[in-house]
Amino acid sequence: MKNQTSNPLSLKPLAKLFVTGFSMGSADIVPGVSGGTIALLFGVYEKLINSIKIMTGDVVKLAVKGKFGQALKVAPLGFLMPLGLGLVTAIFVMSSILQTLLHDYPVLTWSVFFGLVLASTLVISKEVKKWQASSLILLAVAALATYLVVGSIPMETPATPLAFFLSGAVGICAMILPGVSGSFLLILLGKYTQVLNAVTNFDVVTLGIFMLGAGVGIATFSRVLSYLFDKHHNKLIAVLTGMLIGSLRKIWPWKEVVLERLNSHGEMVPVVEKNIVPGLGTEALFAVLLSTAAFLLVWKLSKARK
């Protein structure tokens, strides 16, 4: 049998995984948009969950026993490495670009994300083989819960080791869940700025505790999701679809600031916002066009992904 790895065409799926990871990383940068949404859209979500399960299970067990060769054979590195490389590249390349766009052109930038997530909702809902009453109820509950979460007021939590551990566990789980981004949940928990400060100050103890929580969280949560995909596929997709619907509240482009507060840099930042209906104008028209273009792009990609 001919070895397929020697085929130059094998570079194409690797490039696609890199682009998928890059898209996931770009999405995770923005509070309110989740890399999990992109993984679902590109059709790699279930494989990602199972790969994380393998890496935090079988691979770790073999490595602890000193069976490093077997661990490398079991590890899905051909999938995770290009995906991870794309994700890390996006964080370094796109962070400043997206932050600038959100600051200078908030309505237009959020319009693109709104169109992307709206189309993703419709595409992902088609993964449900048969809609039943129970699936519709789960969709409605998930949509309502996400709608309330993304509209919550950020809280203050103590800078204790336990708080950082739990924040890491919750934040990493959100990053692989569509609808709610990990960065946004860290903002709600009052840990976003604290973690950034730990990075800036090279506080390895705090970062170590946070990463330990993230490791435990993703190892546990990946097993829960893997089980649900295997045993309750339609219901899980219904829940994920509901989360995407609820998240549209956060990424609605037109907002009015209700409450502001001073951040650690001495800048006034919005804490509570409410969605408003836009007035007629050039910006609103352009925003609708951008949102429509993003919607159509995602729809076209969904047709071609298989």
Backbone as numpy.savetxt, mean C-alpha at the origin, in Angstrom:
# Nx Ny Nz CAx CAy CAz Cx Cy Cz
15.25 -31.31 -21.40 14.40 -30.10 -21.40 15.28 -28.85 -21.40
14.92 -27.87 -22.21 15.71 -26.65 -22.30 15.50 -25.78 -21.06
16.59 -25.24 -20.55 16.53 -24.40 -19.36 15.96 -23.03 -19.72
14.81 -22.70 -19.17 14.13 -21.46 -19.52 14.85 -20.23 -19.01
15.67 -20.38 -17.97 16.35 -19.22 -17.41 17.37 -18.64 -18.38
17.80 -19.44 -19.37 18.77 -18.94 -20.34 18.09 -18.17 -21.47
16.78 -18.22 -21.51 16.03 -17.53 -22.55 16.01 -16.04 -22.29
16.47 -15.22 -23.27 16.48 -13.77 -23.08 15.11 -13.22 -22.74
14.05 -13.92 -23.20 12.70 -13.42 -22.94 12.36 -13.46 -21.46
13.17 -14.21 -20.67 12.90 -14.29 -19.24 13.14 -12.96 -18.55
13.83 -12.04 -19.25 14.05 -10.71 -18.68 12.76 -9.91 -18.64
11.81 -10.24 -19.49 10.56 -9.49 -19.55 9.77 -9.58 -18.26
9.54 -10.79 -17.68 8.82 -10.84 -16.40 9.59 -10.17 -15.27
10.93 -10.22 -15.33 11.72 -9.55 -14.29 11.53 -8.03 -14.38
11.52 -7.52 -15.60 11.29 -6.09 -15.79 9.89 -5.70 -15.33
8.92 -6.57 -15.60 7.54 -6.29 -15.17 7.45 -6.26 -13.65
8.16 -7.17 -12.98 8.17 -7.18 -11.51 8.82 -5.92 -10.97
9.90 -5.46 -11.63 10.56 -4.23 -11.20 9.60 -3.05 -11.31
8.90 -2.97 -12.44 7.93 -1.88 -12.64 6.81 -1.96 -11.62
6.36 -3.20 -11.32 5.32 -3.39 -10.30 5.80 -2.90 -8.94
7.04 -3.28 -8.57 7.61 -2.84 -7.30 7.79 -1.33 -7.26
8.22 -0.76 -8.38 8.39 0.70 -8.46 7.05 1.41 -8.26
6.01 0.87 -8.86 4.68 1.44 -8.71 4.18 1.31 -7.28
4.46 0.16 -6.65 4.07 -0.05 -5.25 4.78 0.93 -4.33
6.09 1.10 -4.55 6.85 2.03 -3.73 6.37 3.46 -3.88
6.04 3.84 -5.11 5.54 5.19 -5.36 4.22 5.41 -4.63
3.36 4.39 -4.64 2.07 4.51 -3.97 2.23 4.58 -2.46
3.15 3.79 -1.90 3.32 3.76 -0.45 3.86 5.07 0.11
4.48 5.87 -0.73 5.01 7.16 -0.28 3.89 8.11 0.11
2.76 7.98 -0.59 1.65 8.93 -0.41 0.69 8.45 0.67
0.53 9.21 1.77 -0.45 8.83 2.78 -1.85 8.78 2.20
-2.48 7.61 2.24 -3.81 7.46 1.68 -3.84 6.52 0.49
-2.67 6.22 -0.08 -2.59 5.29 -1.20 -1.71 4.12 -0.78
-2.14 2.90 -1.09 -1.44 1.71 -0.61 -0.76 0.95 -1.73
0.44 0.45 -1.44 1.13 -0.41 -2.40 0.37 -1.69 -2.64
-0.43 -2.11 -1.67 -1.24 -3.31 -1.84 -2.24 -3.16 -2.98
-2.72 -1.94 -3.18 -3.64 -1.68 -4.30 -2.95 -1.98 -5.62
-1.70 -1.54 -5.76 -0.94 -1.76 -6.99 -0.67 -3.25 -7.18
-0.33 -3.94 -6.09 -0.06 -5.38 -6.19 -1.29 -6.13 -6.67
-2.46 -5.74 -6.17 -3.71 -6.35 -6.64 -3.94 -6.05 -8.11
-3.72 -4.81 -8.48 -3.96 -4.39 -9.85 -3.08 -5.14 -10.84
-1.81 -5.34 -10.48 -0.87 -6.03 -11.37 -0.97 -7.55 -11.26
-1.86 -8.04 -10.40 -2.09 -9.47 -10.31 -1.03 -10.25 -9.56
-0.27 -9.59 -8.67 0.80 -10.29 -7.94 0.52 -10.34 -6.43
-0.67 -9.87 -6.02 -0.94 -9.73 -4.60 -0.89 -11.07 -3.86
-1.60 -12.06 -4.37 -1.65 -13.35 -3.69 -0.27 -14.01 -3.66
0.48 -13.88 -4.75 1.83 -14.44 -4.80 2.75 -13.72 -3.82
2.56 -12.42 -3.67 3.36 -11.64 -2.72 3.11 -12.12 -1.30
1.85 -12.33 -0.94 1.50 -12.78 0.40 2.11 -14.15 0.67
2.00 -15.07 -0.29 2.55 -16.41 -0.11 4.08 -16.38 -0.05
4.71 -15.49 -0.81 6.17 -15.38 -0.80 6.66 -14.87 0.56
5.94 -13.90 1.12 6.30 -13.40 2.45 6.15 -14.51 3.48
5.10 -15.30 3.33 4.87 -16.42 4.23 6.03 -17.41 4.17
6.51 -17.70 2.97 7.63 -18.63 2.81 8.91 -18.05 3.41
9.17 -16.78 3.13 10.40 -16.13 3.62 10.45 -16.06 5.14
9.29 -15.86 5.76 9.25 -15.75 7.23 8.96 -17.08 7.91
8.84 -18.14 7.10 8.55 -19.46 7.66 9.62 -20.46 7.30
9.46 -21.14 6.17 10.37 -22.21 5.76 11.81 -21.75 5.63
12.02 -20.57 5.03 13.38 -20.07 4.82 14.08 -19.81 6.15
13.36 -19.20 7.08 13.94 -18.91 8.40 14.28 -20.21 9.13
13.37 -21.17 9.09 13.60 -22.46 9.77 14.85 -23.16 9.22
15.00 -23.19 7.90 16.16 -23.83 7.29 17.45 -23.09 7.62
17.38 -21.76 7.62 18.57 -20.96 7.93 19.02 -21.17 9.37
18.06 -21.25 10.28 18.38 -21.47 11.70 19.08 -22.82 11.89
18.69 -23.81 11.08 19.30 -25.15 11.15 20.63 -25.21 10.41
21.04 -24.09 9.81 22.30 -24.06 9.08 22.21 -24.60 7.67
21.01 -24.86 7.18 20.82 -25.39 5.83 20.61 -24.23 4.84
21.68 -23.47 4.65 21.57 -22.24 3.86 21.33 -22.53 2.37
21.91 -23.62 1.87 21.69 -23.98 0.48 20.24 -24.29 0.20
19.61 -25.07 1.08 18.20 -25.39 0.91 17.33 -24.15 1.08
17.75 -23.29 2.01 16.99 -22.05 2.23 16.96 -21.19 0.97
18.10 -21.12 0.27 18.17 -20.33 -0.96 17.30 -20.94 -2.05
17.24 -22.28 -2.09 16.41 -22.94 -3.10 14.92 -22.71 -2.84
14.54 -22.68 -1.56 13.13 -22.50 -1.20 12.69 -21.05 -1.35
13.61 -20.12 -1.09 13.27 -18.70 -1.11 12.85 -18.25 -2.51
11.71 -17.56 -2.63 11.24 -17.07 -3.94 11.95 -15.78 -4.34
13.29 -15.85 -4.44 14.09 -14.65 -4.71 13.86 -14.10 -6.11
13.57 -14.99 -7.06 13.32 -14.54 -8.43 12.11 -13.64 -8.53
11.21 -13.76 -7.56 10.02 -12.90 -7.51 10.25 -11.68 -6.62
10.79 -11.91 -5.43 10.90 -10.84 -4.44 12.02 -9.84 -4.74
13.15 -10.31 -5.31 14.27 -9.40 -5.53 13.97 -8.29 -6.53
13.46 -8.60 -7.74 13.13 -7.49 -8.66 11.99 -6.62 -8.14
11.04 -7.24 -7.43 9.93 -6.48 -6.85 10.46 -5.53 -5.78
11.31 -6.05 -4.89 11.88 -5.24 -3.82 12.80 -4.16 -4.34
13.58 -4.48 -5.39 14.49 -3.50 -5.99 13.69 -2.34 -6.58
12.60 -2.66 -7.24 11.76 -1.61 -7.80 11.15 -0.74 -6.71
10.71 -1.38 -5.63 10.08 -0.65 -4.52 11.07 0.31 -3.86
12.28 -0.18 -3.57 13.30 0.66 -2.93 13.72 1.80 -3.86
13.86 1.50 -5.15 14.23 2.53 -6.13 13.20 3.65 -6.15
11.93 3.27 -6.10 10.85 4.27 -6.12 10.92 5.19 -4.90
11.22 4.61 -3.74 11.28 5.41 -2.51 12.36 6.48 -2.63
13.52 6.12 -3.20 14.61 7.08 -3.34 14.37 8.07 -4.48
13.79 7.60 -5.57 13.63 8.43 -6.76 12.38 9.31 -6.70
11.28 8.74 -6.20 9.99 9.41 -6.30 9.57 10.22 -5.07
10.24 10.02 -3.94 9.81 10.69 -2.70 9.72 12.21 -2.88
10.81 12.82 -3.30 10.82 14.28 -3.42 9.90 14.75 -4.54
9.83 13.97 -5.62 8.98 14.36 -6.75 7.51 14.38 -6.35
7.06 13.29 -5.70 5.65 13.21 -5.31 5.31 14.24 -4.23
6.22 14.45 -3.29 5.96 15.44 -2.25 5.84 16.84 -2.85
6.68 17.13 -3.84 6.60 18.43 -4.52 5.28 18.59 -5.26
4.88 17.53 -5.98 3.62 17.58 -6.72 2.43 17.74 -5.77
2.45 17.02 -4.65 1.35 17.13 -3.69 1.29 18.51 -3.05
2.45 19.13 -2.90 2.50 20.46 -2.29 2.11 21.56 -3.27
2.61 21.47 -4.52 2.40 22.53 -5.50 1.13 22.34 -6.33
0.77 21.08 -6.61 -0.40 20.79 -7.44 -1.27 19.72 -6.78
-1.79 20.00 -5.58 -2.50 18.97 -4.83 -3.74 18.42 -5.54
-4.57 19.30 -6.10 -5.81 18.85 -6.75 -5.51 17.96 -7.95
-4.59 18.38 -8.79 -4.27 17.62 -9.99 -3.61 16.27 -9.63
-2.74 16.29 -8.64 -2.04 15.06 -8.24 -3.01 14.06 -7.63
-3.87 14.54 -6.72 -4.85 13.64 -6.10 -5.87 13.14 -7.12
-6.11 13.93 -8.16 -7.05 13.50 -9.21 -6.54 12.26 -9.93
-5.22 12.23 -10.17 -4.62 11.05 -10.81 -4.78 9.83 -9.91
-4.49 9.98 -8.62 -4.62 8.86 -7.69 -6.08 8.41 -7.56
-7.00 9.38 -7.59 -8.41 9.04 -7.48 -8.85 8.18 -8.67
-8.47 8.57 -9.86 -8.80 7.78 -11.04 -8.18 6.40 -11.00
-6.94 6.33 -10.51 -6.24 5.04 -10.41 -6.95 4.10 -9.46
-7.30 4.59 -8.27 -7.93 3.74 -7.25 -9.36 3.37 -7.65
-10.08 4.31 -8.25 -11.45 4.03 -8.69 -11.47 2.91 -9.73
-10.56 2.98 -10.70 -10.48 1.92 -11.70 -10.04 0.61 -11.08
-9.10 0.69 -10.14 -8.62 -0.53 -9.46 -9.74 -1.22 -8.72
-10.64 -0.43 -8.14 -11.79 -0.99 -7.42 -12.65 -1.85 -8.34
-12.93 -1.34 -9.52 -13.75 -2.08 -10.48 -13.03 -3.32 -11.00
-11.73 -3.16 -11.27 -10.94 -4.29 -11.79 -10.87 -5.43 -10.77
-10.58 -5.06 -9.51 -10.40 -6.07 -8.47 -11.73 -6.74 -8.11
-12.83 -6.00 -8.18 -14.13 -6.58 -7.86 -14.49 -7.72 -8.81
-13.91 -7.70 -10.01 -14.18 -8.76 -10.99 -13.51 -10.08 -10.61
-12.60 -10.03 -9.61 -11.94 -11.26 -9.16 -12.89 -12.11 -8.32
-13.99 -11.54 -7.88 -15.00 -12.31 -7.15 -15.76 -13.15 -8.16
-15.68 -14.47 -8.00 -16.29 -15.37 -8.99 -17.81 -15.30 -8.95
-18.36 -15.18 -7.75 -19.81 -15.12 -7.61 -20.17 -14.26 -6.40
-20.91 -13.18 -6.66 -21.33 -12.30 -5.57 -22.53 -12.90 -4.84
-22.38 -13.00 -3.51 -23.46 -13.49 -2.66 -23.80 -12.43 -1.62
-24.90 -12.65 -0.90 -25.33 -11.67 0.11 -24.24 -11.44 1.15
-23.57 -12.52 1.58 -22.52 -12.40 2.60 -21.36 -11.56 2.10
-21.00 -11.73 0.82 -19.91 -10.95 0.23 -20.27 -9.48 0.15
-21.50 -9.18 -0.22 -21.95 -7.79 -0.31 -21.97 -7.12 1.06
-22.36 -7.88 2.08 -22.37 -7.34 3.45 -20.94 -7.03 3.90
-20.02 -7.96 3.63 -18.61 -7.75 3.99 -18.04 -6.54 3.26
-18.40 -6.39 1.98 -17.95 -5.23 1.21 -18.43 -3.93 1.86
-19.70 -3.89 2.25 -20.28 -2.68 2.84 -19.63 -2.36 4.19
-19.41 -3.39 5.01 -18.78 -3.18 6.32 -17.35 -2.69 6.16
-16.59 -3.31 5.23 -15.21 -2.91 5.00 -15.13 -1.48 4.46
-16.06 -1.13 3.57 -16.08 0.22 3.01 -16.36 1.26 4.10
-17.34 0.97 4.95 -17.69 1.90 6.02 -16.56 2.03 7.03
-15.96 0.91 7.42 -14.86 0.94 8.39 -13.68 1.74 7.85
-13.32 1.51 6.58 -12.21 2.24 5.98 -12.54 3.72 5.85
-13.77 4.02 5.48 -14.22 5.41 5.35 -14.04 6.15 6.68
-14.38 5.49 7.78 -14.27 6.12 9.10 -12.80 6.25 9.53
-11.99 5.22 9.22 -10.58 5.24 9.62 -9.83 6.36 8.92
-10.02 6.49 7.60 -9.27 7.51 6.85 -9.73 8.92 7.18
-10.87 9.04 7.84 -11.35 10.36 8.25 -11.08 10.66 9.71
-10.35 9.78 10.38 -10.09 9.95 11.80 -9.08 11.05 12.07
-9.15 11.60 13.27 -8.21 12.63 13.71 -6.98 11.93 14.30
-5.76 12.34 13.87 -4.55 11.72 14.42 -4.51 11.81 15.93
-4.04 10.74 16.56 -3.95 10.70 18.02 -2.51 10.85 18.47
-2.34 11.07 19.75 -1.00 11.13 20.34 -0.75 9.85 21.12
0.36 9.18 20.82 0.72 7.96 21.54 2.10 8.14 22.15
2.36 7.51 23.30 3.64 7.70 23.98 4.80 7.10 23.19
5.97 7.70 23.32 7.16 7.22 22.62 7.83 6.12 23.43
7.10 5.05 23.67 7.62 3.91 24.44 7.99 2.77 23.51
8.85 1.86 23.95 9.21 0.70 23.11 8.00 -0.10 22.64
7.02 -0.33 23.54 5.85 -1.09 23.17 5.05 -0.38 22.09
4.93 0.96 22.20 4.17 1.73 21.21 4.85 1.66 19.85
6.18 1.74 19.81 6.90 1.64 18.54 6.79 0.24 17.95
6.83 -0.79 18.80 6.70 -2.17 18.35 5.34 -2.39 17.70
4.27 -1.96 18.39 2.92 -2.15 17.87 2.68 -1.31 16.61
3.26 -0.11 16.57 3.11 0.74 15.39 3.77 0.10 14.18
4.94 -0.53 14.41 5.61 -1.23 13.32 4.78 -2.38 12.80
4.17 -3.13 13.72 3.34 -4.28 13.33 2.11 -3.83 12.55
1.46 -2.77 13.01 0.25 -2.28 12.34 0.60 -1.62 11.01
1.66 -0.81 11.00 2.04 -0.07 9.80 2.41 -0.98 8.64
3.19 -2.03 8.91 3.62 -2.92 7.83 2.44 -3.72 7.28
1.50 -4.06 8.15 0.30 -4.79 7.68 -0.51 -3.92 6.73
-0.62 -2.64 7.07 -1.39 -1.72 6.23 -0.73 -1.53 4.87
0.60 -1.61 4.83 1.30 -1.39 3.57 1.01 -2.49 2.55
0.60 -3.68 3.02 0.26 -4.73 2.07 -1.26 -4.90 1.94
-2.00 -4.03 2.62 -3.46 -4.04 2.48 -3.89 -2.93 1.55
-4.74 -3.21 0.58 -5.27 -2.14 -0.26 -6.18 -1.22 0.56
-6.24 0.04 0.16 -7.20 0.95 0.78 -6.65 1.83 1.88
-5.77 1.31 2.71 -5.22 2.10 3.82 -3.70 1.99 3.76
-3.00 3.11 3.64 -1.56 3.07 3.54 -0.92 3.01 4.92
0.26 2.40 4.97 0.98 2.30 6.24 1.39 3.65 6.77
1.82 4.55 5.87 2.24 5.88 6.31 1.07 6.64 6.92
-0.13 6.46 6.35 -1.29 7.16 6.90 -1.66 6.61 8.27
-1.57 5.30 8.47 -1.87 4.73 9.79 -0.85 5.20 10.82
0.41 5.36 10.41 1.42 5.88 11.34 1.10 7.31 11.74
0.53 8.08 10.80 0.10 9.44 11.12 -1.03 9.40 12.14
-2.00 8.50 11.93 -3.12 8.38 12.87 -2.65 7.98 14.25
-1.62 7.12 14.30 -1.10 6.64 15.59 -0.13 7.63 16.23
0.16 8.73 15.54 1.09 9.71 16.08 2.53 9.27 16.03
2.84 8.34 15.14 4.19 7.78 15.08 4.95 8.17 13.81
4.29 8.78 12.85 4.93 9.10 11.58 6.13 10.02 11.79
5.94 11.13 12.47 7.02 12.08 12.72 8.08 11.48 13.63
7.64 10.71 14.64 8.59 10.10 15.58 9.52 9.11 14.88
8.97 8.34 13.96 9.81 7.38 13.22 10.76 8.13 12.29
10.26 9.19 11.61 11.14 9.98 10.75 12.27 10.61 11.56
11.96 11.08 12.76 12.99 11.66 13.63 14.03 10.61 14.03
13.55 9.38 14.26 14.47 8.29 14.62 15.43 8.00 13.47
14.90 8.08 12.24 15.75 7.86 11.06 16.77 8.99 10.95
16.31 10.23 11.11 17.19 11.40 10.99 18.29 11.39 12.05
17.93 10.98 13.26 18.88 10.99 14.39 19.65 9.69 14.54
19.45 8.75 13.59 20.11 7.44 13.64 19.88 6.74 14.97
18.65 6.82 15.43 18.27 6.16 16.69 18.04 4.68 16.40
19.15 3.91 16.45 19.08 2.50 16.04 18.23 1.66 16.99
18.14 2.06 18.25 17.34 1.30 19.21 15.85 1.42 18.86
15.40 2.65 18.67 13.99 2.87 18.32 13.65 2.22 16.98
14.53 2.41 15.99 14.30 1.82 14.67 14.32 0.29 14.74
15.20 -0.25 15.59 15.27 -1.70 15.74 13.98 -2.27 16.31
13.43 -1.58 17.31 12.16 -2.02 17.92 11.03 -1.92 16.91
11.02 -0.81 16.16 9.99 -0.60 15.13 10.07 -1.69 14.06
11.28 -2.00 13.59 11.46 -3.02 12.56 11.13 -4.41 13.08
11.42 -4.65 14.36 11.06 -5.94 14.96 9.54 -6.11 14.94
8.84 -5.06 15.30 7.37 -5.10 15.25 6.87 -5.33 13.83
7.54 -4.66 12.86 7.16 -4.84 11.46 7.37 -6.28 11.02
8.48 -6.88 11.45 8.77 -8.27 11.09 7.74 -9.23 11.65
7.41 -9.05 12.93 6.41 -9.91 13.57 5.04 -9.70 12.92
4.72 -8.44 12.63 3.42 -8.12 12.04 3.24 -8.74 10.67
4.25 -8.60 9.81 4.09 -9.12 8.45 4.17 -10.64 8.41
4.95 -11.24 9.32 5.02 -12.70 9.38 3.68 -13.28 9.80
3.03 -12.64 10.76 1.73 -13.12 11.25 0.62 -12.83 10.25
0.60 -11.61 9.76 -0.50 -11.19 8.89 -0.48 -11.90 7.54
0.72 -12.20 7.03 0.80 -12.89 5.75 0.18 -14.27 5.84
0.29 -14.91 7.00 -0.31 -16.23 7.19 -1.83 -16.14 7.26
-2.31 -15.10 7.90 -3.76 -14.90 7.97 -4.33 -14.67 6.57
-3.68 -13.79 5.79 -4.15 -13.50 4.45 -4.04 -14.72 3.54
-2.95 -15.48 3.68 -2.78 -16.68 2.86 -3.90 -17.68 3.13
-4.24 -17.85 4.40 -5.33 -18.76 4.78 -6.66 -18.27 4.20
-6.91 -16.98 4.31 -8.17 -16.43 3.81 -8.27 -16.55 2.28
-7.15 -16.33 1.59 -7.16 -16.50 0.14 -7.49 -17.94 -0.23
-6.95 -18.86 0.55 -7.15 -20.28 0.24 -8.56 -20.76 0.58
-9.09 -20.31 1.70 -10.38 -20.82 2.19 -11.57 -19.92 1.88
-11.34 -18.63 1.79 -12.46 -17.69 1.61 -12.10 -16.63 0.57
-11.71 -17.07 -0.60 -11.20 -16.16 -1.64 -12.19 -15.06 -1.99
-13.41 -15.43 -2.34 -14.40 -14.43 -2.76 -14.70 -13.41 -1.68
-14.83 -13.88 -0.44 -15.15 -12.98 0.66 -13.98 -12.02 0.94
-12.75 -12.53 0.84 -11.60 -11.67 1.07 -11.50 -10.60 -0.01
-11.71 -10.98 -1.27 -11.68 -9.99 -2.35 -12.79 -8.95 -2.15
-13.94 -9.39 -1.65 -15.04 -8.45 -1.38 -14.62 -7.44 -0.31
-13.94 -7.92 0.73 -13.45 -7.03 1.79 -12.43 -6.04 1.24
-11.48 -6.54 0.44 -10.46 -5.68 -0.13 -11.08 -4.64 -1.07
-12.10 -5.04 -1.82 -12.82 -4.10 -2.68 -13.50 -3.02 -1.85
-14.11 -3.43 -0.75 -14.76 -2.47 0.14 -13.77 -1.48 0.73
-12.58 -1.96 1.06 -11.55 -1.06 1.60 -11.13 -0.02 0.57
-11.04 -0.43 -0.68 -10.71 0.53 -1.73 -11.80 1.58 -1.89
-13.05 1.15 -1.81 -14.17 2.10 -1.92 -14.11 3.11 -0.78
-13.89 2.62 0.44 -13.81 3.51 1.59 -12.65 4.48 1.52
-11.54 4.04 0.90 -10.35 4.89 0.84 -10.52 6.07 -0.10
-11.53 6.02 -0.96 -11.75 7.13 -1.89 -12.03 8.44 -1.15
-12.50 8.32 0.09 -12.73 9.54 0.90 -11.42 10.30 1.11
-10.35 9.56 1.37 -9.07 10.19 1.66 -8.46 10.86 0.44
-8.65 10.25 -0.74 -7.96 10.76 -1.93 -8.85 11.61 -2.83
-10.06 11.98 -2.33 -10.90 12.93 -3.07 -10.10 14.23 -3.24
-9.94 14.72 -4.46 -9.01 15.83 -4.72 -9.37 17.16 -4.07
-10.66 17.44 -3.90 -11.08 18.77 -3.43 -11.43 18.73 -1.95
-10.66 19.48 -1.16 -10.85 19.47 0.30 -10.82 20.88 0.87
-11.40 20.99 2.04 -11.36 22.24 2.80 -10.80 21.94 4.18
-9.79 22.70 4.60 -9.15 22.47 5.90 -10.07 22.95 7.02
-10.34 22.05 7.96 -11.18 22.37 9.11 -10.34 22.71 10.33
-9.22 21.98 10.49 -8.37 22.16 11.68 -6.92 22.01 11.28
-6.08 22.92 11.76 -4.63 22.87 11.51 -3.89 22.83 12.84
-2.61 22.37 12.76 -1.77 22.44 13.95 -0.32 22.60 13.51
0.53 23.02 14.45 1.94 23.26 14.19 2.69 21.94 14.27
3.47 21.61 13.21 4.24 20.37 13.26 5.61 20.62 13.86
6.46 19.59 13.86 7.77 19.68 14.51 8.72 20.62 13.77
8.39 21.00 12.53 9.22 21.91 11.75 8.71 23.36 11.83
7.70 23.58 12.66 7.16 24.92 12.80 6.22 25.32 11.69
5.71 24.34 10.96 4.80 24.61 9.85 3.37 24.24 10.23
2.41 25.00 9.72 1.01 24.68 9.95 0.60 23.60 8.95
0.11 22.50 9.46 -0.32 21.39 8.59 -1.77 21.04 8.92
-2.54 20.61 7.90 -3.94 20.26 8.14 -4.07 18.99 8.96
-4.97 18.99 9.93 -5.24 17.82 10.76 -6.59 17.22 10.38
-7.57 18.08 10.19 -8.91 17.63 9.80 -9.31 18.36 8.52
-9.75 17.59 7.53 -10.22 18.16 6.27 -11.59 17.58 5.93
-12.36 18.34 5.18 -13.63 17.80 4.70 -13.68 17.91 3.18
-14.28 16.93 2.55 -14.40 16.93 1.10 -15.46 17.93 0.65
-15.20 18.61 -0.44 -16.13 19.60 -0.96 -16.35 19.35 -2.46
-17.41 19.90 -2.98 -17.69 19.82 -4.42 -16.96 20.97 -5.10
-16.18 20.66 -6.15 -15.40 21.73 -6.79 -16.27 22.68 -7.59
-15.81 23.90 -7.71 -16.49 24.86 -8.57 -16.04 24.67 -10.01
-16.77 25.25 -10.93 -16.40 25.16 -12.34 -15.17 26.02 -12.60
-14.27 25.49 -13.41 -13.07 26.25 -13.72 -12.08 25.39 -14.50
-11.00 26.02 -14.94 -9.99 25.32 -15.74 -9.33 24.20 -14.95
-8.99 24.47 -13.68 -8.32 23.45 -12.87 -9.21 22.24 -12.66
-10.50 22.48 -12.37 -11.42 21.37 -12.14 -11.57 20.53 -13.41
-11.65 21.18 -14.56 -11.77 20.46 -15.83 -10.52 19.63 -16.10
-9.36 20.24 -15.88 -8.10 19.53 -16.09 -7.98 18.35 -15.14
-8.44 18.54 -13.89 -8.39 17.48 -12.90 -9.25 16.29 -13.31
-10.44 16.59 -13.82 -11.34 15.53 -14.29 -10.72 14.78 -15.46
-10.07 15.50 -16.35 -9.42 14.87 -17.50 -8.28 13.97 -17.06
-7.49 14.43 -16.10 -6.38 13.62 -15.57 -6.90 12.37 -14.88
-7.96 12.53 -14.10 -8.55 11.39 -13.40 -9.09 10.37 -14.39
-9.73 10.86 -15.43 -10.27 9.98 -16.47 -9.15 9.24 -17.20
-8.06 9.96 -17.49 -6.91 9.34 -18.17 -6.30 8.24 -17.30
-6.17 8.51 -16.00 -5.63 7.51 -15.08 -6.55 6.29 -15.01
-7.84 6.54 -14.97 -8.83 5.47 -14.95 -8.69 4.58 -16.19
-8.64 5.20 -17.36 -8.55 4.45 -18.62 -7.23 3.70 -18.73
-6.15 4.29 -18.22 -4.85 3.63 -18.26 -4.87 2.35 -17.43
-5.43 2.45 -16.22 -5.52 1.28 -15.34 -6.42 0.21 -15.97
-7.51 0.65 -16.55 -8.44 -0.29 -17.18 -7.76 -1.04 -18.33
-6.97 -0.31 -19.12 -6.26 -0.92 -20.24 -5.20 -1.89 -19.73
-4.47 -1.51 -18.69 -3.44 -2.38 -18.11 -4.07 -3.67 -17.57
-5.27 -3.55 -17.00 -5.93 -4.73 -16.45 -6.31 -5.72 -17.54
-6.59 -5.20 -18.73 -6.94 -6.08 -19.85 -5.72 -6.78 -20.40
-4.57 -6.10 -20.28 -3.36 -6.66 -20.87 -2.53 -7.51 -19.91
-2.84 -7.45 -18.61 -1.98 -8.11 -17.62 -1.99 -9.62 -17.74
-3.06 -10.19 -18.28 -3.16 -11.64 -18.40 -2.69 -12.12 -19.78
